[in-house]
Amino acid sequence: MPRSFFYGTDGELYTGSQMFSTKISATPTVFGLVMTQSTAYAAQNIAYATAYLAAINPDTRTKANVATKNDAKKALKIMARDLAAIIDATPTVTDGQKIDLGLAIRKTPSPRPAPSSSPTIDILSALGRTLKLRLHDDNSSRRGRPSNTDGATVMAFVGAGPSNNPQDWKFMGIFNKTNVEITFDGSVPSGATVWLSAFWVGSKLTSGPASAPIPVNLPGNVSMAA
């Protein structure tokens, strides 16, 4: 079923709502509802049905009756959407039951796989304790980050050589742009060797492999451009 009954025409809403009301009134708890909800919906359904029939009957079709129908339609659709949301969130209600009620089945998107490649880090410039970097993926046809990623995490380590202990690396931030800027605090002396590594971040913060560490010397107050 491509859409729920309350997104259809006035006639589809009339027939679909009648069926929906009958079924949830018979066994409301089966669908995650309570009796007061199904009773309230039944009353709203009758109000719309009465107004709809009056609006389509040539003998009773007046501007006032059409306006009444439109008001009842709006109220019925709001209530139907609210109950549909409750039903959809009830784990014991099957897709078959939802279809039987005239409701569309919400598709759950397939999770994106975790990134499989690592970023390449280009040093664009260095001034003082601030580095400007460009991150890109040499294994992708896209310029910048791969399509299945939301950004990249950049890590740094200060020392003569890169540490093999992940706990020694400092988190510098998660960036959703490929041109990023990171700044080291005053505890990092001018001329220090800084090692940089990064990994792509996918959906739900899944992470890909880290890039091989690359070194850069903080030049103090001297500008260094790539």
MDAnalysis code that builds the backbone (N, CA, C; Angstrom):
import MDAnalysis as mda
import numpy as np

u = mda.Universe.empty(678, n_residues=226, atom_resindex=np.repeat(np.arange(226), 3), trajectory=True)
u.add_TopologyAttr("name", ["N", "CA", "C"] * 226)
u.add_TopologyAttr("resid", np.arange(1, 227))
u.add_TopologyAttr("resname", ["MET", "PRO", "ARG", "SER", "PHE", "PHE", "TYR", "GLY", "THR", "ASP", "GLY", "GLU", "LEU", "TYR", "THR", "GLY", "SER", "GLN", "MET", "PHE", "SER", "THR", "LYS", "ILE", "SER", "ALA", "THR", "PRO", "THR", "VAL", "PHE", "GLY", "LEU", "VAL", "MET", "THR", "GLN", "SER", "THR", "ALA", "TYR", "ALA", "ALA", "GLN", "ASN", "ILE", "ALA", "TYR", "ALA", "THR", "ALA", "TYR", "LEU", "ALA", "ALA", "ILE", "ASN", "PRO", "ASP", "THR", "ARG", "THR", "LYS", "ALA", "ASN", "VAL", "ALA", "THR", "LYS", "ASN", "ASP", "ALA", "LYS", "LYS", "ALA", "LEU", "LYS", "ILE", "MET", "ALA", "ARG", "ASP", "LEU", "ALA", "ALA", "ILE", "ILE", "ASP", "ALA", "THR", "PRO", "THR", "VAL", "THR", "ASP", "GLY", "GLN", "LYS", "ILE", "ASP", "LEU", "GLY", "LEU", "ALA", "ILE", "ARG", "LYS", "THR", "PRO", "SER", "PRO", "ARG", "PRO", "ALA", "PRO", "SER", "SER", "SER", "PRO", "THR", "ILE", "ASP", "ILE", "LEU", "SER", "ALA", "LEU", "GLY", "ARG", "THR", "LEU", "LYS", "LEU", "ARG", "LEU", "HIS", "ASP", "ASP", "ASN", "SER", "SER", "ARG", "ARG", "GLY", "ARG", "PRO", "SER", "ASN", "THR", "ASP", "GLY", "ALA", "THR", "VAL", "MET", "ALA", "PHE", "VAL", "GLY", "ALA", "GLY", "PRO", "SER", "ASN", "ASN", "PRO", "GLN", "ASP", "TRP", "LYS", "PHE", "MET", "GLY", "ILE", "PHE", "ASN", "LYS", "THR", "ASN", "VAL", "GLU", "ILE", "THR", "PHE", "ASP", "GLY", "SER", "VAL", "PRO", "SER", "GLY", "ALA", "THR", "VAL", "TRP", "LEU", "SER", "ALA", "PHE", "TRP", "VAL", "GLY", "SER", "LYS", "LEU", "THR", "SER", "GLY", "PRO", "ALA", "SER", "ALA", "PRO", "ILE", "PRO", "VAL", "ASN", "LEU", "PRO", "GLY", "ASN", "VAL", "SER", "MET", "ALA", "ALA"])
u.atoms.positions = np.array([
    [0.846, -1.184, 0.000],
    [0.000, 0.000, 0.000],
    [0.891, 1.248, 0.000],
    [0.748, 2.120, -1.016],
    [1.670, 3.242, -1.146],
    [1.510, 4.320, -0.079],
    [0.298, 4.502, 0.462],
    [0.081, 5.552, 1.451],
    [-1.052, 5.176, 2.389],
    [-1.080, 5.825, 3.533],
    [-2.146, 5.574, 4.499],
    [-3.442, 6.207, 4.020],
    [-4.565, 5.680, 4.482],
    [-5.874, 6.101, 3.986],
    [-6.136, 7.590, 4.197],
    [-5.544, 8.177, 5.231],
    [-5.858, 9.579, 5.529],
    [-5.100, 10.559, 4.646],
    [-4.287, 10.051, 3.711],
    [-3.641, 10.913, 2.732],
    [-4.345, 10.852, 1.376],
    [-5.465, 10.145, 1.324],
    [-6.188, 9.996, 0.068],
    [-7.194, 11.099, -0.170],
    [-8.044, 10.881, -1.156],
    [-9.107, 11.829, -1.480],
    [-10.164, 11.831, -0.377],
    [-11.123, 12.736, -0.491],
    [-12.206, 12.775, 0.489],
    [-12.941, 11.441, 0.528],
    [-13.162, 10.858, -0.662],
    [-13.859, 9.583, -0.720],
    [-13.031, 8.460, -0.116],
    [-11.735, 8.470, -0.377],
    [-10.861, 7.443, 0.199],
    [-10.759, 7.594, 1.714],
    [-10.763, 8.822, 2.167],
    [-10.754, 9.049, 3.610],
    [-12.045, 8.519, 4.229],
    [-13.161, 8.735, 3.544],
    [-14.464, 8.271, 4.050],
    [-14.474, 6.749, 4.201],
    [-14.128, 6.020, 3.138],
    [-14.181, 4.556, 3.206],
    [-13.061, 4.002, 4.092],
    [-11.859, 4.569, 3.976],
    [-10.747, 4.083, 4.774],
    [-10.950, 4.310, 6.256],
    [-11.489, 5.456, 6.608],
    [-11.708, 5.769, 8.019],
    [-12.784, 4.879, 8.628],
    [-13.801, 4.560, 7.844],
    [-14.850, 3.661, 8.333],
    [-14.253, 2.307, 8.715],
    [-13.410, 1.780, 7.844],
    [-12.780, 0.482, 8.097],
    [-11.831, 0.573, 9.293],
    [-11.029, 1.612, 9.323],
    [-10.074, 1.815, 10.409],
    [-10.794, 1.895, 11.748],
    [-11.869, 2.684, 11.802],
    [-12.606, 2.864, 13.044],
    [-13.238, 1.554, 13.521],
    [-13.786, 0.796, 12.589],
    [-14.421, -0.474, 12.952],
    [-13.420, -1.436, 13.577],
    [-12.252, -1.530, 12.993],
    [-11.251, -2.488, 13.463],
    [-10.636, -2.083, 14.796],
    [-10.304, -0.797, 14.971],
    [-9.686, -0.405, 16.240],
    [-10.712, -0.357, 17.366],
    [-11.980, -0.175, 17.025],
    [-13.015, -0.185, 18.058],
    [-13.269, -1.595, 18.569],
    [-13.097, -2.590, 17.683],
    [-13.344, -3.977, 18.074],
    [-12.284, -4.468, 19.053],
    [-11.016, -4.175, 18.768],
    [-9.912, -4.653, 19.634],
    [-8.829, -3.569, 19.732],
    [-9.079, -2.490, 20.447],
    [-8.100, -1.388, 20.496],
    [-6.753, -1.795, 21.067],
    [-6.749, -2.633, 22.107],
    [-5.479, -2.978, 22.760],
    [-4.561, -3.788, 21.851],
    [-5.138, -4.509, 20.895],
    [-4.323, -5.275, 19.949],
    [-3.406, -4.341, 19.157],
    [-3.857, -3.108, 18.967],
    [-3.112, -2.150, 18.167],
    [-2.371, -1.113, 19.020],
    [-2.241, -1.396, 20.312],
    [-1.525, -0.480, 21.189],
    [-2.350, 0.710, 21.634],
    [-3.675, 0.660, 21.445],
    [-4.562, 1.763, 21.806],
    [-5.380, 1.397, 23.038],
    [-6.096, 2.383, 23.563],
    [-7.036, 2.145, 24.659],
    [-8.431, 2.496, 24.166],
    [-9.449, 2.041, 24.915],
    [-10.825, 2.202, 24.483],
    [-11.214, 3.666, 24.291],
    [-10.727, 4.547, 25.164],
    [-11.096, 5.967, 25.029],
    [-10.600, 6.540, 23.705],
    [-9.459, 6.073, 23.229],
    [-8.949, 6.568, 21.946],
    [-9.806, 6.083, 20.786],
    [-10.169, 4.807, 20.797],
    [-10.986, 4.291, 19.701],
    [-12.390, 4.888, 19.735],
    [-12.904, 5.161, 20.933],
    [-14.230, 5.771, 21.057],
    [-14.217, 7.203, 20.531],
    [-13.176, 7.936, 20.885],
    [-13.069, 9.318, 20.405],
    [-12.927, 9.345, 18.891],
    [-12.171, 8.391, 18.353],
    [-12.004, 8.358, 16.905],
    [-13.321, 8.010, 16.219],
    [-14.072, 7.082, 16.793],
    [-15.354, 6.697, 16.204],
    [-16.288, 7.897, 16.112],
    [-16.290, 8.734, 17.140],
    [-17.149, 9.923, 17.131],
    [-16.692, 10.900, 16.045],
    [-15.391, 11.068, 15.916],
    [-14.876, 11.979, 14.891],
    [-15.122, 11.420, 13.497],
    [-15.051, 10.102, 13.370],
    [-15.328, 9.461, 12.093],
    [-16.781, 9.678, 11.675],
    [-17.698, 9.560, 12.624],
    [-19.121, 9.786, 12.321],
    [-19.340, 11.237, 11.909],
    [-18.678, 12.168, 12.584],
    [-18.831, 13.582, 12.250],
    [-18.373, 13.854, 10.822],
    [-17.249, 13.258, 10.445],
    [-16.769, 13.466, 9.083],
    [-17.678, 12.787, 8.071],
    [-18.078, 11.543, 8.361],
    [-18.933, 10.813, 7.422],
    [-20.225, 11.572, 7.166],
    [-20.833, 12.099, 8.220],
    [-22.085, 12.852, 8.082],
    [-21.859, 14.102, 7.233],
    [-20.768, 14.819, 7.524],
    [-20.479, 16.054, 6.795],
    [-20.110, 15.756, 5.341],
    [-19.385, 14.680, 5.113],
    [-18.976, 14.315, 3.756],
    [-20.184, 13.972, 2.894],
    [-21.098, 13.159, 3.416],
    [-22.275, 12.771, 2.650],
    [-23.155, 13.979, 2.339],
    [-23.231, 14.902, 3.285],
    [-24.024, 16.115, 3.044],
    [-23.359, 16.992, 1.985],
    [-22.030, 16.986, 1.942],
    [-21.323, 17.851, 1.008],
    [-21.346, 17.320, -0.421],
    [-21.470, 16.004, -0.598],
    [-21.465, 15.454, -1.961],
    [-22.877, 15.244, -2.506],
    [-23.886, 15.375, -1.667],
    [-25.272, 15.226, -2.114],
    [-25.719, 16.535, -2.779],
    [-26.116, 16.474, -4.053],
    [-26.509, 17.717, -4.741],
    [-27.619, 18.477, -4.019],
    [-28.487, 17.747, -3.325],
    [-29.603, 18.402, -2.645],
    [-29.172, 19.147, -1.389],
    [-28.035, 18.742, -0.810],
    [-27.598, 19.374, 0.446],
    [-26.210, 20.013, 0.335],
    [-25.670, 20.051, -0.866],
    [-24.336, 20.625, -1.054],
    [-24.411, 22.149, -1.052],
    [-24.060, 22.731, 0.035],
    [-24.005, 24.186, 0.171],
    [-22.594, 24.574, 0.607],
    [-22.297, 25.861, 0.506],
    [-20.980, 26.323, 0.943],
    [-20.761, 26.033, 2.423],
    [-21.822, 26.170, 3.195],
    [-21.711, 25.908, 4.629],
    [-21.414, 24.435, 4.898],
    [-22.087, 23.541, 4.174],
    [-21.869, 22.112, 4.377],
    [-20.488, 21.675, 3.890],
    [-20.008, 22.286, 2.813],
    [-18.655, 21.984, 2.337],
    [-17.621, 22.446, 3.356],
    [-17.827, 23.607, 3.950],
    [-16.911, 24.107, 4.973],
    [-16.925, 23.199, 6.200],
    [-18.108, 22.727, 6.569],
    [-18.211, 21.808, 7.703],
    [-17.463, 20.517, 7.416],
    [-17.600, 20.041, 6.171],
    [-16.886, 18.822, 5.770],
    [-15.370, 19.023, 5.844],
    [-14.897, 20.156, 5.386],
    [-13.461, 20.427, 5.402],
    [-12.921, 20.509, 6.829],
    [-13.699, 21.125, 7.726],
    [-13.267, 21.207, 9.127],
    [-13.224, 19.821, 9.756],
    [-14.252, 18.999, 9.467],
    [-14.293, 17.646, 10.018],
    [-13.180, 16.784, 9.440],
    [-12.870, 17.005, 8.179],
    [-11.790, 16.266, 7.525],
    [-10.445, 16.565, 8.182],
    [-10.208, 17.840, 8.443],
    [-8.948, 18.243, 9.061],
    [-8.794, 17.601, 10.440],
    [-9.855, 17.641, 11.229],
    [-9.806, 17.071, 12.573],
    [-9.628, 15.558, 12.528],
    [-10.285, 14.899, 11.572],
    [-10.184, 13.445, 11.462],
    [-8.769, 13.029, 11.053],
    [-8.175, 13.751, 10.119],
    [-6.830, 13.407, 9.660],
    [-5.802, 13.567, 10.780],
    [-5.949, 14.607, 11.583],
    [-5.032, 14.806, 12.700],
    [-5.124, 13.649, 13.673],
    [-6.360, 13.247, 14.007],
    [-6.541, 12.153, 14.952],
    [-6.045, 10.834, 14.354],
    [-6.296, 10.627, 13.066],
    [-5.853, 9.393, 12.412],
    [-4.326, 9.306, 12.399],
    [-3.661, 10.406, 12.113],
    [-2.192, 10.399, 12.108],
    [-1.641, 10.113, 13.501],
    [-2.272, 10.692, 14.527],
    [-1.810, 10.464, 15.898],
    [-1.946, 8.992, 16.281],
    [-3.087, 8.391, 15.953],
    [-3.283, 6.981, 16.291],
    [-2.376, 6.086, 15.456],
    [-2.160, 6.459, 14.195],
    [-1.272, 5.675, 13.339],
    [0.154, 5.679, 13.883],
    [0.574, 6.803, 14.449],
    [1.920, 6.883, 15.023],
    [2.050, 5.950, 16.227],
    [1.003, 5.869, 17.035],
    [1.017, 4.967, 18.186],
    [1.065, 3.515, 17.714],
    [0.244, 3.202, 16.729],
    [0.195, 1.842, 16.198],
    [1.540, 1.464, 15.590],
    [2.132, 2.397, 14.839],
    [3.413, 2.126, 14.191],
    [4.520, 1.884, 15.207],
    [4.410, 2.531, 16.376],
    [5.435, 2.392, 17.419],
    [5.192, 1.196, 18.333],
    [4.095, 0.476, 18.126],
    [3.788, -0.699, 18.945],
    [4.447, -1.931, 18.327],
    [5.455, -2.505, 18.971],
    [6.226, -3.581, 18.337],
    [5.435, -4.856, 18.063],
    [4.326, -5.058, 18.777],
    [3.557, -6.288, 18.576],
    [2.626, -6.216, 17.365],
    [2.465, -5.031, 16.790],
    [1.602, -4.882, 15.611],
    [2.409, -5.226, 14.368],
    [1.936, -6.191, 13.607],
    [2.668, -6.652, 12.428],
    [2.386, -5.759, 11.224],
    [3.226, -5.891, 10.212],
    [2.999, -5.147, 8.976],
    [1.667, -5.529, 8.349],
    [1.310, -6.815, 8.444],
    [0.033, -7.258, 7.897],
    [-1.141, -6.587, 8.580],
    [-1.072, -6.422, 9.891],
    [-2.141, -5.745, 10.622],
    [-2.232, -4.276, 10.222],
    [-1.091, -3.653, 10.028],
    [-1.096, -2.240, 9.611],
    [-1.735, -2.084, 8.241],
    [-1.388, -2.981, 7.323],
    [-1.996, -2.934, 5.992],
    [-3.490, -3.150, 6.084],
    [-3.913, -4.062, 6.962],
    [-5.334, -4.346, 7.149],
    [-6.086, -3.128, 7.677],
    [-5.383, -2.271, 8.401],
    [-6.000, -1.039, 8.925],
    [-5.993, 0.091, 7.901],
    [-5.333, -0.138, 6.774],
    [-5.251, 0.915, 5.766],
    [-4.073, 1.837, 5.964],
    [-3.057, 1.359, 6.675],
    [-1.880, 2.177, 6.950],
    [-0.701, 1.748, 6.087],
    [0.101, 2.705, 5.706],
    [1.302, 2.410, 4.930],
    [2.364, 1.815, 5.845],
    [3.234, 1.021, 5.276],
    [4.339, 0.428, 6.021],
    [5.543, 1.343, 5.882],
    [6.049, 1.788, 7.013],
    [7.207, 2.666, 6.990],
    [8.453, 1.846, 6.708],
    [9.170, 2.250, 5.682],
    [10.389, 1.538, 5.319],
    [11.530, 1.974, 6.230],
    [12.256, 0.999, 6.740],
    [13.427, 1.289, 7.566],
    [14.654, 1.285, 6.670],
    [15.320, 2.423, 6.551],
    [16.489, 2.458, 5.663],
    [17.593, 1.522, 6.133],
    [18.237, 0.903, 5.177],
    [19.347, 0.013, 5.518],
    [20.510, 0.838, 6.064],
    [21.107, 0.379, 7.149],
    [22.232, 1.149, 7.708],
    [23.402, 1.193, 6.736],
    [24.036, 2.338, 6.680],
    [25.198, 2.470, 5.821],
    [26.372, 1.707, 6.426],
    [27.159, 1.066, 5.589],
    [28.314, 0.339, 6.127],
    [29.342, 1.304, 6.710],
    [30.114, 0.817, 7.654],
    [31.165, 1.639, 8.241],
    [32.197, 1.982, 7.164],
    [32.818, 3.138, 7.256],
    [33.841, 3.509, 6.266],
    [34.949, 2.462, 6.210],
    [35.420, 2.173, 5.014],
    [36.449, 1.144, 4.845],
    [37.813, 1.722, 4.500],
    [37.851, 3.014, 4.193],
    [39.122, 3.635, 3.827],
    [39.492, 4.686, 4.862],
    [40.697, 5.171, 4.778],
    [41.166, 6.211, 5.697],
    [41.460, 7.491, 4.922],
    [41.376, 8.641, 5.589],
    [41.629, 9.903, 4.894],
    [43.113, 10.108, 4.596],
    [43.364, 10.870, 3.566],
    [44.698, 11.405, 3.322],
    [44.723, 12.832, 3.863],
    [45.751, 13.179, 4.609],
    [45.853, 14.498, 5.219],
    [46.872, 15.328, 4.455],
    [46.437, 16.477, 3.948],
    [47.350, 17.440, 3.335],
    [47.505, 18.628, 4.282],
    [48.727, 19.049, 4.519],
    [48.981, 20.238, 5.332],
    [48.925, 21.450, 4.410],
    [47.941, 22.306, 4.589],
    [47.805, 23.491, 3.746],
    [48.665, 24.639, 4.248],
    [48.668, 24.835, 5.560],
    [49.486, 25.904, 6.120],
    [49.655, 25.670, 7.614],
    [50.683, 26.335, 8.164],
    [50.928, 26.281, 9.602],
    [51.384, 27.656, 10.051],
    [50.729, 28.183, 11.070],
    [51.098, 29.478, 11.618],
    [50.969, 29.405, 13.129],
    [52.062, 29.631, 13.815],
    [52.024, 29.515, 15.268],
    [51.679, 28.098, 15.664],
    [50.590, 27.945, 16.400],
    [50.133, 26.618, 16.829],
    [48.871, 26.178, 16.077],
    [48.584, 26.848, 14.970],
    [47.386, 26.538, 14.185],
    [47.773, 25.899, 12.853],
    [47.152, 24.774, 12.574],
    [47.366, 24.059, 11.316],
    [46.086, 24.061, 10.504],
    [46.220, 24.298, 9.218],
    [45.093, 24.163, 8.302],
    [45.320, 22.912, 7.465],
    [44.323, 22.038, 7.459],
    [44.455, 20.735, 6.805],
    [43.384, 20.553, 5.743],
    [43.666, 19.680, 4.797],
    [42.652, 19.212, 3.851],
    [42.590, 17.694, 3.946],
    [41.390, 17.170, 4.105],
    [41.180, 15.728, 4.189],
    [40.509, 15.251, 2.913],
    [40.987, 14.178, 2.356],
    [40.349, 13.628, 1.159],
    [40.604, 12.131, 1.100],
    [39.892, 11.470, 0.208],
    [39.983, 10.013, 0.094],
    [40.502, 9.658, -1.286],
    [41.678, 9.109, -1.356],
    [42.266, 8.740, -2.642],
    [41.591, 7.531, -3.263],
    [40.818, 6.776, -2.453],
    [40.169, 5.561, -2.969],
    [38.764, 5.830, -3.489],
    [38.323, 7.080, -3.474],
    [36.962, 7.411, -3.896],
    [37.006, 8.284, -5.129],
    [35.979, 8.144, -5.975],
    [35.879, 8.995, -7.156],
    [35.387, 10.392, -6.794],
    [34.859, 10.546, -5.574],
    [34.390, 11.844, -5.109],
    [35.574, 12.670, -4.615],
    [35.478, 13.960, -4.814],
    [36.461, 14.849, -4.218],
    [36.056, 15.072, -2.768],
    [36.972, 14.960, -1.857],
    [36.638, 15.132, -0.452],
    [36.385, 13.804, 0.216],
    [35.396, 13.792, 1.124],
    [35.145, 12.579, 1.886],
    [34.225, 11.625, 1.128],
    [34.274, 10.329, 1.440],
    [33.409, 9.351, 0.772],
    [31.938, 9.612, 1.061],
    [31.082, 9.096, 0.187],
    [29.646, 9.371, 0.289],
    [29.002, 8.730, 1.517],
    [29.584, 7.679, 2.050],
    [28.974, 7.002, 3.200],
    [29.516, 7.513, 4.529],
    [30.052, 8.728, 4.541],
    [30.603, 9.293, 5.768],
    [29.921, 10.618, 6.099],
    [29.926, 10.943, 7.392],
    [29.367, 12.208, 7.860],
    [30.448, 13.210, 8.234],
    [31.689, 12.774, 8.282],
    [32.768, 13.669, 8.658],
    [34.028, 12.881, 8.963],
    [34.932, 13.536, 9.665],
    [36.202, 12.885, 10.008],
    [36.648, 13.328, 11.387],
    [37.291, 12.420, 12.097],
    [37.908, 12.728, 13.387],
    [39.404, 12.902, 13.177],
    [39.947, 13.966, 13.758],
    [41.389, 14.227, 13.669],
    [42.005, 14.039, 15.050],
    [43.102, 13.305, 15.104],
    [43.833, 13.043, 16.340],
    [45.256, 13.553, 16.191],
    [45.895, 13.881, 17.316],
    [47.261, 14.400, 17.267],
    [48.093, 13.846, 18.419],
    [49.378, 13.720, 18.166],
    [50.324, 13.297, 19.193],
    [51.593, 14.126, 19.054],
    [52.111, 14.591, 20.168],
    [53.325, 15.403, 20.169],
    [54.489, 14.541, 20.651],
    [55.522, 14.424, 19.840],
    [56.676, 13.608, 20.226],
    [57.592, 13.379, 19.044],
    [58.730, 12.814, 19.325],
    [59.703, 12.560, 18.260],
    [59.198, 11.533, 17.260],
    [58.371, 10.612, 17.720],
    [57.788, 9.603, 16.845],
    [56.355, 9.329, 17.284],
    [55.521, 8.765, 16.417],
    [54.122, 8.517, 16.766],
    [53.993, 7.404, 17.803],
    [53.062, 7.583, 18.727],
    [52.832, 6.564, 19.751],
    [51.967, 5.434, 19.197],
    [52.229, 4.231, 19.651],
    [51.407, 3.075, 19.270],
    [50.231, 2.875, 20.214],
    [50.176, 3.684, 21.271],
    [49.087, 3.582, 22.243],
    [47.992, 4.589, 21.895],
    [46.798, 4.134, 21.518],
    [45.731, 5.069, 21.148],
    [45.396, 6.056, 22.264],
    [45.627, 5.670, 23.532],
    [45.310, 6.549, 24.649],
    [46.214, 7.777, 24.696],
    [47.348, 7.717, 24.014],
    [48.277, 8.846, 24.028],
    [47.881, 9.949, 23.045],
    [46.993, 9.627, 22.143],
    [46.624, 10.588, 21.103],
    [45.529, 11.528, 21.610],
    [45.639, 12.799, 21.227],
    [44.677, 13.809, 21.657],
    [43.599, 13.998, 20.598],
    [42.361, 14.006, 21.050],
    [41.221, 14.245, 20.164],
    [41.182, 15.727, 19.806],
    [41.219, 16.034, 18.505],
    [41.219, 17.428, 18.049],
    [39.866, 17.869, 17.499],
    [38.945, 16.923, 17.331],
    [37.606, 17.306, 16.884],
    [37.066, 16.401, 15.788],
    [35.735, 16.468, 15.611],
    [35.055, 15.813, 14.490],
    [34.628, 16.917, 13.535],
    [34.985, 16.787, 12.273],
    [34.733, 17.840, 11.294],
    [33.904, 17.283, 10.139],
    [32.865, 18.027, 9.744],
    [32.065, 17.578, 8.598],
    [32.494, 18.236, 7.297],
    [33.520, 19.088, 7.382],
    [34.093, 19.678, 6.172],
    [35.478, 19.075, 5.946],
    [35.940, 19.150, 4.724],
    [37.231, 18.546, 4.406],
    [38.388, 19.517, 4.608],
    [38.128, 20.801, 4.612],
    [39.150, 21.781, 4.977],
    [38.937, 22.154, 6.435],
    [39.890, 21.801, 7.286],
    [39.704, 21.988, 8.721],
    [40.889, 22.751, 9.301],
    [40.669, 23.287, 10.477],
    [41.698, 24.044, 11.183],
    [41.774, 23.535, 12.612],
    [42.975, 23.206, 13.064],
    [43.167, 22.752, 14.436],
    [44.228, 23.628, 15.102],
    [44.053, 23.867, 16.390],
    [44.969, 24.727, 17.127],
    [45.435, 24.008, 18.388],
    [46.729, 24.046, 18.644],
    [47.316, 23.438, 19.833],
    [47.475, 24.497, 20.922],
    [47.353, 24.082, 22.179],
    [47.456, 25.043, 23.282],
    [48.921, 25.361, 23.581],
    [49.098, 26.228, 24.575],
    [50.435, 26.709, 24.891],
    [51.371, 25.668, 25.446],
    [50.865, 24.511, 25.808],
    [51.744, 23.455, 26.331],
    [52.594, 22.823, 25.242],
    [52.228, 23.071, 23.979],
    [52.998, 22.526, 22.858],
    [53.993, 23.602, 22.411],
    [55.259, 23.385, 22.579],
    [56.240, 24.429, 22.263],
    [56.416, 24.640, 20.768],
    [56.859, 25.833, 20.415],
    [57.171, 26.120, 19.017],
    [58.273, 25.188, 18.541],
    [58.158, 24.720, 17.325],
    [59.133, 23.806, 16.756],
    [58.907, 22.354, 17.092],
    [57.904, 22.069, 17.926],
    [57.626, 20.681, 18.303],
    [57.135, 19.890, 17.098],
    [57.456, 18.604, 17.110],
    [56.955, 17.715, 16.059],
    [55.588, 17.189, 16.480],
    [54.614, 17.423, 15.619],
    [53.246, 16.973, 15.874],
    [52.903, 15.904, 14.839],
    [52.357, 14.789, 15.314],
    [51.922, 13.711, 14.426],
    [50.406, 13.762, 14.306],
    [49.927, 13.667, 13.079],
    [48.495, 13.758, 12.816],
    [47.975, 12.461, 12.204],
    [46.777, 12.082, 12.617],
    [46.096, 10.932, 12.037],
    [44.611, 11.255, 12.015],
    [43.878, 10.612, 11.124],
    [42.438, 10.888, 11.013],
    [41.716, 9.627, 10.557],
    [40.447, 9.567, 10.858],
    [39.611, 8.474, 10.341],
    [38.228, 9.019, 10.021],
    [37.618, 8.432, 9.004],
    [36.279, 8.843, 8.590],
    [35.249, 8.369, 9.608],
    [34.207, 9.152, 9.780],
    [33.120, 8.824, 10.695],
    [31.856, 8.601, 9.876],
    [31.221, 7.432, 10.058],
    [30.005, 7.112, 9.326],
    [28.771, 7.341, 10.168],
    [27.642, 6.763, 9.725],
    [26.387, 6.921, 10.451],
    [26.489, 6.275, 11.827],
    [25.788, 6.850, 12.795],
    [25.782, 6.375, 14.174],
    [27.208, 6.291, 14.745],
    [28.045, 7.220, 14.267],
    [29.422, 7.347, 14.763],
    [30.274, 6.090, 14.539],
    [29.931, 5.302, 13.528],
    [30.832, 4.221, 13.152],
    [32.101, 4.838, 12.576],
    [33.209, 4.199, 12.783],
    [34.477, 4.779, 12.342],
    [35.233, 3.822, 11.437],
    [36.001, 4.396, 10.516],
    [36.836, 3.610, 9.632],
    [38.245, 3.515, 10.173],
    [39.144, 2.930, 9.417],
    [40.536, 2.786, 9.867],
    [41.245, 4.138, 9.915],
    [42.171, 4.260, 10.848],
    [42.932, 5.497, 10.988],
    [44.006, 5.575, 9.908],
    [44.297, 6.787, 9.479],
    [45.351, 6.987, 8.489],
    [46.721, 6.837, 9.141],
    [47.715, 6.564, 8.341],
    [49.088, 6.484, 8.853],
    [49.506, 7.863, 9.366],
    [50.111, 7.931, 10.538],
    [50.492, 9.230, 11.098],
    [51.469, 9.977, 10.190],
    [51.263, 11.292, 10.084],
    [52.201, 12.129, 9.336],
    [52.717, 13.222, 10.260],
    [53.992, 13.623, 10.125],
    [54.556, 14.625, 11.017],
    [54.485, 16.028, 10.430],
    [54.411, 17.018, 11.325],
    [54.542, 18.413, 10.922],
    [55.141, 19.166, 12.113],
    [56.038, 20.098, 11.859],
    [56.627, 20.892, 12.914],
    [55.854, 22.196, 13.076],
    [55.504, 22.505, 14.320],
    [54.843, 23.779, 14.594],
    [55.894, 24.885, 14.454],
    [55.698, 25.837, 13.550],
    [56.762, 26.789, 13.245],
    [56.839, 27.996, 14.170],
    [56.053, 28.022, 15.244],
    [56.052, 29.210, 16.099],
    [55.297, 30.328, 15.409],
    [55.883, 31.513, 15.316],
    [55.204, 32.643, 14.689],
    [55.568, 32.799, 13.220],
    [56.239, 31.788, 12.672],
    [56.605, 31.834, 11.274],
    [55.563, 31.076, 10.451],
    [55.076, 31.659, 9.378],
    [54.075, 31.006, 8.551],
    [54.715, 29.998, 7.628],
    [54.087, 28.830, 7.539],
    [54.557, 27.779, 6.628],
    [53.384, 27.372, 5.776],
    [53.446, 27.584, 4.483],
    [52.351, 27.248, 3.574],
    [52.772, 26.127, 2.655],
    [51.809, 25.276, 2.324],
    [52.124, 24.137, 1.446],
    [52.372, 24.618, 0.026],
])
